[in-house]
Amino acid sequence: MIMEYTTSRLTVSEISDDIAQLELTELFDRVAELLTPSVVKNLPPYFHGVTSQSDAQRWFERMVSESRLFVVKHNGLDTIIGFLFAYVEHDLDAHIGYLLGESYWGKGYASELLSGFINKTSKETKWVKLVGGVDKSNKASSCLLLKLGFVEQSDDGLVVFYEYPLTENAPIREGVKKS
């Protein structure tokens, strides 16, 4: 099932197999623009050095082969401002990650994005929990996950892992419209 949800400022849409070539071209352009050194600083190596359409296409192909990839668009601008990824393990646990362009940092978009995702997945999936791994130096993401109700589980020295248990009765978080 393709997942999509809307918050007060964002539309989040899962990439489907029937994406048009024109949409892919726009997507590849935005990937190369969004994956700046500051944005990818705390992300795995394959996020680094994406500066051309061909680099973006390779990145995109890897992401859709390994996870469910979601495009994050700003409603007012109708432009891609980031991505959310969910690698689902045994149809139970979803390991998630996200990124937003630098100009969208510090404005509550990440909170809105993840709150909407929590609400959508708690109602429409059979996933048991969401798991987020955060580079130890990325204090903003760690604080955000804790604020949203994730609980620190483990630390491998470089990455701290957080879990969020999903239930049918998960509370509606701020900034999220009921579907």
VENMO-V715396 format. One record per helix or strand of 2 or more residues. SS is the DSSP state (H for helix, E for strand). FROM is the first residue (numbers start at 1). TO is the last residue. If there is no record, write none. Layout:
{{SS;FROM;TO} {SS;FROM;TO}}
//
This chain:
{{E;4;7} {E;10;14} {H;21;34} {H;37;40} {H;45;47} {H;53;66} {E;68;74} {E;79;89} {E;93;100} {H;102;104} {H;109;124} {E;129;135} {H;139;147} {E;151;155} {E;159;165}}
//
